[in-house]
Amino acid sequence: MSRSEQKSQTRQRILDAAGRVFRRGGYGGIGVDGLAKEAGVTSGAFYVHFASKADAFRESIVQAVADVTGAVRQFQSDYGADWWPAFVRFYLGTKRKCELPESCGLQSLAAEVARTDASAKSAFEAELRKVASAIIAGPKSPYAPADEDAACSALATLIGAVTLARAVGDPTLADRIASSAEKALLPTESSVSSPSEGKD
């Protein structure tokens, strides 16, 4: 492996670790030393790749939300005309119940972005618009959003439902919150079920 490839892999390892940590404990929950330890590198190595914790946070936002865009496109490819109902059920099922470090960046990082600087907000907004664009560009599917406003509304419903469901201790109430969101997004459907365990 060349030196440039090693450097690229180390950078990606730090970025992946930062994404997990920020999802789990928020931006203020860890410093550079903790991020470096999570990635298995020294603090000095961290600074070779990122100018600051804020820099790593901004780039982890880009990666996390880009993963959502990728997931939308994967569902479109895998499920064709049924992609939107499949994605909604997956998000309200599997993605709601996974551990926070593996949660959706839109859901787990939005509140953190709101507390940080304009640069982070700009990065988040740009990636959010890409998610919306991917939704709009997908195959015709039952109840799929047709424009950016509808896509943002649907994403807000999904993110809000998962956030509330994660915040309550009663699993029955959590399921009711998710089911209510599903009914709002897919009016002819009534139950939350995950079409796949393997997508992001």
C-alpha positions as a printed NumPy array, in Angstrom:
array([[  0.   ,   0.   ,   0.   ],
       [  1.333,   3.424,  -0.942],
       [  1.84 ,   6.22 ,   1.558],
       [ -1.037,   8.212,   0.038],
       [ -3.362,   5.204,   0.357],
       [ -2.365,   4.733,   3.99 ],
       [ -3.008,   8.419,   4.65 ],
       [ -6.41 ,   8.2  ,   2.983],
       [ -7.359,   5.126,   5.021],
       [ -6.289,   6.78 ,   8.272],
       [ -8.309,   9.871,   7.442],
       [-11.372,   7.758,   6.683],
       [-10.929,   5.825,   9.923],
       [-10.898,   9.08 ,  11.876],
       [-13.93 ,  10.335,  10.005],
       [-15.872,   7.114,  10.612],
       [-14.996,   7.212,  14.305],
       [-16.029,  10.87 ,  14.537],
       [-19.382,  10.074,  12.953],
       [-20.065,   7.326,  15.492],
       [-18.998,   9.437,  18.456],
       [-20.94 ,  12.526,  17.43 ],
       [-24.083,  10.448,  16.898],
       [-23.666,   8.775,  20.276],
       [-22.66 ,  11.67 ,  22.49 ],
       [-23.109,  14.872,  20.528],
       [-20.589,  17.491,  19.512],
       [-19.832,  18.561,  23.056],
       [-19.491,  15.037,  24.381],
       [-15.903,  14.475,  23.307],
       [-12.703,  16.324,  22.48 ],
       [ -9.924,  15.752,  19.983],
       [ -8.091,  13.328,  22.271],
       [-11.225,  11.218,  22.583],
       [-11.841,  11.273,  18.843],
       [ -8.263,  10.191,  18.192],
       [ -8.555,   7.364,  20.721],
       [-11.825,   6.183,  19.172],
       [-10.1  ,   6.037,  15.783],
       [ -7.018,   4.32 ,  17.155],
       [ -4.627,   7.143,  16.29 ],
       [ -2.675,   9.775,  18.197],
       [ -3.94 ,  13.316,  18.667],
       [ -1.034,  14.43 ,  16.485],
       [ -2.236,  12.145,  13.698],
       [ -5.72 ,  13.633,  14.038],
       [ -4.336,  17.102,  13.337],
       [ -2.533,  15.842,  10.256],
       [ -5.955,  15.227,   8.71 ],
       [ -8.282,  17.749,  10.378],
       [ -7.623,  21.303,  11.513],
       [ -9.969,  21.043,  14.506],
       [-12.825,  19.118,  16.057],
       [-15.205,  21.486,  14.234],
       [-13.553,  20.542,  10.943],
       [-14.03 ,  16.833,  11.646],
       [-17.635,  17.467,  12.693],
       [-18.416,  19.32 ,   9.484],
       [-16.968,  16.548,   7.35 ],
       [-18.715,  13.866,   9.38 ],
       [-21.995,  15.679,   8.678],
       [-21.311,  15.551,   4.96 ],
       [-20.537,  11.841,   5.098],
       [-23.484,  10.972,   7.36 ],
       [-26.083,  12.756,   5.265],
       [-24.522,  11.553,   2.008],
       [-25.104,   8.049,   3.369],
       [-28.842,   8.846,   3.48 ],
       [-28.76 ,   9.92 ,  -0.158],
       [-27.016,   6.659,  -0.979],
       [-29.614,   4.671,   0.944],
       [-32.475,   6.384,  -0.895],
       [-30.891,   5.549,  -4.244],
       [-30.264,   1.965,  -3.149],
       [-33.923,   1.528,  -2.189],
       [-34.938,   2.979,  -5.55 ],
       [-32.705,   0.459,  -7.292],
       [-33.751,  -2.519,  -5.171],
       [-37.503,  -1.903,  -4.871],
       [-38.418,  -0.016,  -8.039],
       [-41.98 ,   1.292,  -7.886],
       [-42.281,   0.173,  -4.254],
       [-39.176,   2.013,  -3.067],
       [-40.84 ,   4.797,  -1.082],
       [-43.086,   2.598,   1.128],
       [-40.098,   0.283,   1.651],
       [-37.856,   3.194,   2.651],
       [-40.439,   4.666,   5.038],
       [-40.952,   1.33 ,   6.789],
       [-37.217,   0.73 ,   7.006],
       [-36.581,   4.158,   8.49 ],
       [-39.367,   3.846,  11.06 ],
       [-38.444,   0.26 ,  11.865],
       [-34.816,  -0.818,  11.607],
       [-33.322,   2.695,  11.593],
       [-35.363,   3.683,  14.642],
       [-34.232,   0.696,  16.664],
       [-30.538,   0.59 ,  15.791],
       [-27.879,   1.836,  18.216],
       [-27.206,   5.577,  18.146],
       [-23.697,   5.269,  16.64 ],
       [-25.336,   3.609,  13.614],
       [-28.369,   5.906,  13.47 ],
       [-29.337,   8.187,  10.598],
       [-27.22 ,  11.323,  10.504],
       [-30.242,  13.449,   9.639],
       [-31.954,  12.317,  12.821],
       [-29.065,  12.189,  15.277],
       [-26.961,  15.139,  14.106],
       [-29.543,  17.805,  13.217],
       [-29.837,  19.129,  16.774],
       [-26.048,  19.204,  17.077],
       [-25.761,  21.146,  13.828],
       [-28.264,  23.707,  15.129],
       [-25.89 ,  24.461,  18.033],
       [-22.755,  24.861,  15.933],
       [-21.475,  27.374,  13.4  ],
       [-22.686,  28.61 ,  10.029],
       [-20.187,  26.403,   8.202],
       [-21.668,  23.231,   9.699],
       [-25.182,  24.443,   8.933],
       [-24.229,  25.181,   5.347],
       [-22.743,  21.695,   4.922],
       [-25.826,  20.09 ,   6.448],
       [-28.175,  22.117,   4.25 ],
       [-26.31 ,  21.242,   1.078],
       [-26.457,  17.521,   1.853],
       [-30.117,  17.713,   2.925],
       [-30.986,  19.215,  -0.443],
       [-29.211,  16.294,  -2.115],
       [-31.353,  13.839,  -0.144],
       [-34.479,  15.709,  -1.217],
       [-33.304,  15.75 ,  -4.837],
       [-32.656,  11.998,  -4.76 ],
       [-36.16 ,  11.398,  -3.404],
       [-37.747,  13.558,  -6.094],
       [-35.703,  11.951,  -8.885],
       [-36.698,   8.419,  -7.932],
       [-39.11 ,   6.146,  -9.783],
       [-42.799,   6.873,  -9.415],
       [-43.845,   5.252,  -6.146],
       [-46.978,   5.368,  -3.966],
       [-47.073,   8.591,  -1.901],
       [-43.495,   9.518,  -2.808],
       [-42.835,  13.281,  -2.519],
       [-42.993,  15.104,  -5.832],
       [-41.06 ,  18.285,  -5.   ],
       [-38.523,  19.641,  -2.528],
       [-41.154,  20.997,  -0.133],
       [-42.906,  17.633,   0.036],
       [-39.593,  15.799,   0.401],
       [-38.52 ,  18.036,   3.298],
       [-41.931,  17.592,   4.935],
       [-41.674,  13.815,   4.644],
       [-38.118,  13.803,   6.001],
       [-39.217,  16.019,   8.894],
       [-41.986,  13.529,   9.706],
       [-39.565,  10.593,   9.618],
       [-36.883,  12.364,  11.652],
       [-39.358,  13.732,  14.18 ],
       [-41.025,  10.368,  14.679],
       [-37.73 ,   8.559,  15.207],
       [-36.485,  11.279,  17.574],
       [-39.65 ,  11.112,  19.709],
       [-39.786,   7.317,  19.649],
       [-36.169,   7.094,  20.798],
       [-36.866,   9.583,  23.602],
       [-39.697,   7.68 ,  25.298],
       [-39.211,   4.735,  27.62 ],
       [-42.452,   2.917,  26.82 ],
       [-41.882,   0.674,  23.775],
       [-45.617,   0.573,  23.074],
       [-45.756,   4.351,  22.842],
       [-42.634,   4.351,  20.661],
       [-44.331,   1.918,  18.273],
       [-47.466,   4.083,  18.23 ],
       [-45.427,   7.157,  17.328],
       [-43.768,   5.291,  14.469],
       [-47.072,   3.828,  13.278],
       [-48.713,   7.249,  13.297],
       [-45.91 ,   8.641,  11.157],
       [-46.251,   5.731,   8.749],
       [-49.976,   6.34 ,   8.427],
       [-49.332,  10.006,   7.68 ],
       [-46.799,   9.156,   4.966],
       [-48.469,   6.017,   3.621],
       [-52.207,   6.503,   4.28 ],
       [-53.287,   3.071,   3.044],
       [-50.764,   1.218,   5.215],
       [-51.124,   0.568,   8.928],
       [-48.115,  -1.259,  10.328],
       [-44.421,  -0.529,  10.671],
       [-42.24 ,  -3.307,   9.338],
       [-38.698,  -3.367,   8.036],
       [-38.213,  -4.603,   4.438],
       [-34.519,  -5.148,   4.978],
       [-31.94 ,  -5.323,   7.74 ],
       [-28.958,  -4.631,   5.535],
       [-29.386,  -1.079,   4.298],
       [-28.128,   2.173,   5.742]])
